[in-house]
Amino acid sequence: MKASAMILAHNHSSGCLKPSQQGIRLTEKMVKAGKLLDLPVIDHLIITGEGYYSFADEGGL
């Protein structure tokens, strides 16, 4: 079976939902890599005990 898209996810054990600069740069790199591979990134999620942050929902893709 082939993948048709990617969803990235990681946790912030600190509970902070705000993406770090490192997380933003990683997302940008993965979006570029996905375009080269014809495998789009449809979201990048940050998960905490308090909720989640979605790059797609916040216009970060």
C-alpha positions in Angstrom: 0.0 0.0 0.0 1.3 3.5 -0.8 1.0 6.5 1.3 -0.8 9.5 -0.3 -0.1 12.1 2.4 1.7 12.7 5.7 0.5 13.9 9.1 3.3 14.9 11.5 2.8 14.8 15.2 4.8 15.3 18.3 4.3 16.2 22.0 5.3 19.1 24.1 5.7 17.6 27.6 5.9 21.2 28.9 2.2 21.7 28.0 3.0 24.7 25.8 0.9 24.6 22.6 2.9 27.3 20.9 5.2 25.9 18.2 8.9 26.5 18.7 11.1 28.0 16.0 12.7 24.6 15.5 9.3 23.0 15.0 8.3 25.7 12.5 11.6 25.1 10.5 11.1 21.3 10.6 7.5 21.7 9.3 8.8 23.9 6.5 11.4 21.4 5.6 9.0 18.5 5.7 6.5 20.3 3.5 9.3 21.0 0.9 10.4 17.3 1.1 6.8 16.1 0.7 6.4 18.2 -2.5 9.5 16.6 -4.0 8.2 13.2 -3.2 4.6 13.9 -4.2 3.6 13.2 -0.6 2.0 16.3 0.8 2.0 17.2 4.5 -1.7 17.7 5.4 -1.0 18.7 9.0 1.5 18.9 11.8 0.1 18.5 15.3 1.6 19.4 18.7 -0.1 17.3 21.4 -0.2 18.3 25.1 -2.2 17.2 28.1 -4.2 20.4 27.6 -5.1 20.0 23.9 -3.4 20.3 20.6 -2.1 22.8 18.0 -2.7 22.2 14.3 -0.4 23.9 11.8 -3.1 23.4 9.2 -5.9 25.0 11.3 -3.6 27.9 12.1 -2.5 28.5 8.4 1.1 27.3 9.1 1.3 24.9 6.1 
